[in-house]
């Protein structure tokens, strides 16, 4: 048997994101529907009184690089 060579996955913000592409990028990274990530994020915002979820989103917006259209 031969081992398949796979490129390492890289977490990036989606260029077609609703606000900053953070939720879309997470969905692409984990291979799930972006709507599920957005609903999960909305639930986090509601149940944590907004602040921790908003802070996490802003930090990821600043740290995670944006994927270019041509990649």
N, C-alpha and C positions, 0 to 999 in steps of 0.2 A: 504494500500500500504506500501511496505517496501522500504526504501531508499537504493540504491545500495552503498556499500562502495567502494570507489575508493582510490587507493594509490595516494598520491600527485606526480605530475610529477616533474622530476628533470632534469635540463638542464645540459647535459654532452657533451663533444666532442666525436664524433664518432670514434671508433678505426679503421674504414676503410676509413678514410678521405683522400682526395687528398693531401693536404699539412699538416694541423694540425687537421682536423676534425671539425673545427668550423662551417662551413656552413652545413655539414652533421648533426651535432648535433642540430643546429637550425631547420633544416628540420624535424628531428625526433621529436623534442619537439612540433612543430606546426602541425605535421602530413601532411606535403606537400612534393612534390618531391624535392630532393636535387639539381637537375638541375636548378629549378626555383630560389632557394636561391643563387646558384652560379652565375646565370645570373644577378640577382638583385644586387649582390655584385659587379660584373664586371661593371654594369652601374653606381653604386655609385662611383667606382674608377675613371671611365672615366669622369663623370660629376662633380666630386669634386677635380679634378687635382691630384688624388691619395693619397695625404697625410692624410686627415681625415679617409678615408676608411682603409688605411694601419695601421694607429694608432689604430683604433677600433679593427681590426683583431688581432693585437699583444696583446692588452690589454685582449681581450677575450681568446686568446691562453694561457695567463698567469693565468687568473682567473678561467676559467671554467675547472672543473676536467675532466679527460679522463675516459670514461666508459670502464670497463674491458670486455673482451670477454665473461666471464662466467656470467655476470649480465643479 
